Amino acid sequence: MITHVRPNAAGDDTRSGTQLNVNGKYFIIKNLTRRTVNLGGFIPSITTNTYGRALTSYNLPAGAKAYVHTGSGRHYRDRTGAHHIYRGYARHVLLNTSTAKNPDLRLKRPGSRDNNTATGSITTCNWNTARDGITYTC
């Protein structure tokens, strides 16, 4: 399930047409099951657009949490035990001001379509207008 979201990274999103701090935008998911779940194919569906890039294969242990970053990087587990997964976008996809739809973000089951409907949703999050660098609880 989605537990937190940071839709607005600290500082400017762009400068002179260059995307800045793409990995500063993320959402956090937690595996609430008693078994390892492979995240491959789960769809983070942003309801104001259709950026339907599924999560890549990654085994998230039972009870573990993962930061799902917008940009590129190597998946890893940090010293606190949190996992970090990267979606591979070169631009910001979580909107700073996202009041047009409710919820603003859905996590859908593998095989679901990113079509701005609730079909396949397992968890959601809404943040409305996000302040710079603030992480919101879902």
C-alpha positions in Angstrom: 0.0 0.0 0.0 1.1 3.6 -0.5 1.9 5.1 2.9 3.5 8.5 2.0 4.2 10.7 -1.0 6.6 13.6 -1.7 5.2 15.1 -4.9 7.2 18.3 -4.7 10.9 18.0 -4.3 12.8 20.7 -2.4 13.8 23.6 -4.7 13.0 24.3 -8.3 11.8 21.5 -10.6 13.5 23.0 -13.6 16.1 25.6 -14.4 16.8 26.8 -18.0 14.8 23.9 -19.3 16.7 21.3 -17.3 14.9 18.9 -15.0 16.3 19.2 -11.4 16.1 16.7 -8.5 13.8 14.2 -10.2 14.6 11.6 -7.5 13.5 14.1 -4.8 9.9 13.2 -5.8 8.8 9.8 -4.6 6.1 7.8 -2.9 6.6 5.1 -0.3 4.9 1.7 -0.4 4.8 -0.9 2.3 4.4 -4.7 1.9 1.7 -5.5 4.5 1.7 -9.2 3.7 3.5 -12.0 5.4 5.4 -12.9 2.2 7.9 -11.3 -0.2 6.1 -9.6 -3.1 7.6 -9.0 -6.5 6.7 -5.5 -7.5 7.2 -6.1 -11.2 4.1 -5.0 -13.1 2.4 -3.0 -10.4 1.2 0.3 -12.0 1.6 3.7 -10.3 -1.3 5.5 -11.9 -1.2 9.3 -11.7 -4.8 10.3 -12.2 -4.1 13.6 -14.0 -2.2 11.9 -16.8 -1.4 8.5 -18.2 2.3 7.8 -17.5 1.7 4.0 -17.3 5.2 2.8 -16.7 4.9 -0.3 -14.6 7.4 -1.0 -11.7 10.3 -3.2 -12.6 10.9 -6.6 -11.0 11.9 -6.1 -7.4 11.4 -8.4 -4.4 10.0 -6.5 -1.4 10.2 -8.6 1.8 7.2 -8.9 4.1 6.8 -5.8 6.2 9.4 -3.8 4.3 8.9 -0.3 2.9 10.2 1.0 -0.4 10.8 4.6 -1.7 9.7 4.6 -5.3 11.7 7.5 -6.9 10.7 9.1 -10.1 14.2 9.2 -11.8 17.0 6.8 -12.5 19.3 5.0 -10.2 20.3 1.5 -9.0 17.7 -0.3 -6.8 19.2 -0.8 -3.3 18.5 -1.3 0.4 19.8 1.4 2.7 21.3 0.9 6.2 17.9 1.6 7.9 16.4 -1.3 6.0 14.4 0.8 3.5 14.4 -0.2 -0.1 14.9 2.3 -3.0 13.4 1.7 -6.4 13.7 3.9 -9.4 11.2 4.4 -12.2 13.6 5.8 -14.8 11.8 9.0 -15.8 14.0 11.9 -17.0 11.2 14.4 -15.9 8.9 15.1 -13.0 5.7 13.1 -13.1 4.2 13.7 -9.7 2.4 17.1 -9.9 3.1 19.8 -7.2 -0.5 21.0 -7.4 -2.9 18.1 -8.1 -6.4 19.1 -7.2 -8.1 18.1 -10.5 -8.7 14.4 -9.5 -9.2 12.5 -6.3 -7.1 10.5 -5.6 -4.0 11.9 -7.2 -2.1 8.6 -7.2 -3.2 5.0 -7.3 -1.2 1.8 -7.1 -2.8 -0.8 -9.4 -2.4 -4.6 -9.7 -0.2 -6.0 -12.4 -2.1 -6.3 -15.7 -4.2 -3.2 -14.9 -4.4 -0.3 -17.3 -3.3 3.2 -16.6 -6.6 4.7 -17.8 -7.6 7.1 -14.9 -10.1 4.7 -13.5 -10.2 2.9 -10.2 -10.2 -0.6 -11.8 -7.3 -2.6 -10.4 -6.5 -0.2 -7.6 -5.2 -1.6 -4.4 -4.2 1.7 -2.6 -4.5 5.5 -3.3 -3.2 8.8 -2.1 -4.2 12.4 -2.4 -2.2 15.5 -1.6 -3.8 18.5 -3.3 -1.3 21.4 -3.3 2.1 20.2 -2.1 4.6 22.4 -0.3 8.3 22.2 -1.2 10.1 19.1 0.2 7.2 18.0 2.4 6.3 14.3 2.6 2.6 13.6 3.1 1.0 10.7 4.8 -1.6 8.8 2.7 
